C-alpha cells in the first residue's frame, strides 16, 4: 500500500486531475540521489508537465511503479481518462 503525505498546489489554469491514457512517467535524473518524478500529459490540446518530489529515492521508485501499474490497468480496462 502506498501511503505518504501529499501537498497539492493549485496552479492557475491547470487541472488538478491528470488523465492516465496519454501519461508519461519519467524519473528526474539530474543527480544520483534525485527524488523527483515528472508526469507528462501528452494531450494535444493542452499538454502539461508536473514535477513531484518524493521523501526518498525508494519512495520515488514505489510511486513510479504504482503510477505505471495504474496506467497499464486503465489501458487494459479500456478506460479513457485524458
Beta strands, then each sheet from edge to edge (+ up, - down):
strand 1: 23-27
strand 2: 36-41
strand 3: 48-53
sheet 1: 1+ 2- 3+
end
